[in-house]
Amino acid sequence: MIISARIIAILITAAGIMFLVNPKTAKGLLAFWEKEKRVYTLAVVRVIIGIILLLAASQCMIPWIVFVIGLLPIIGGILILVFGLERSRNIIREWKEKPDDLFRRLGFAPLILGLLLLWAI
């Protein structure tokens, strides 16, 4: 589980860097998840990522940080399922219309969370 958690942390960090450098990539990802019923796949992926982090937490140097960060994707995945397909897709459409500068600033969140996760593992 530790190796999976590290891979997840690296991917989160890379996403943050990618959003800082090229916010259009973030919008492209949103467009990908918006199509058809991919939103439900996103919800499942988020829950699985969260479960992996929760299972790995007990083996980490700072388990509570990994546990808390692991809860975030689970909550996000559950919210997608609670909101349903159309409402989730509408939220994605709204976010795609936001300015690139906002995506750059928001890119710091996954960057910091990913680095914090790497440090805690």
C-alpha positions, 0 to 999 in steps of 0.5 A: 500500500505504501508504494501505491500511496507514494504513486498517488502522491506523485501524481497529485504533485504532478497535477499541481505542477501541470495546472500551474504551468498549463491551466488549459490542461486542467480544463481539458481534464474537466472536458474529458470527465464531463462527457457521457457518464464518465463523472461516475467513473471519476467518483469511483476513482476518487473513492478508490484513491481515498481507500488506498490512502486510508489503508496505507495511513497506518504504515506511514510516518505521519498517519493522521496526515495521510488519513485526512488527505485520504478522506478528501477524495472519498468525500468528493467521490460521494458528493459526485454520486449524491449530486447525480449526473446532470448536477455534477456535469453542470458544476464541471461546465461552470468550472471550465468557464473560469479564467486560466489565472484562477486555475493557476492559483488553484494548482497550488492546492494539489501541489502542496497536498501532494508534497505534504503527502509525500513527506508524511508517507 
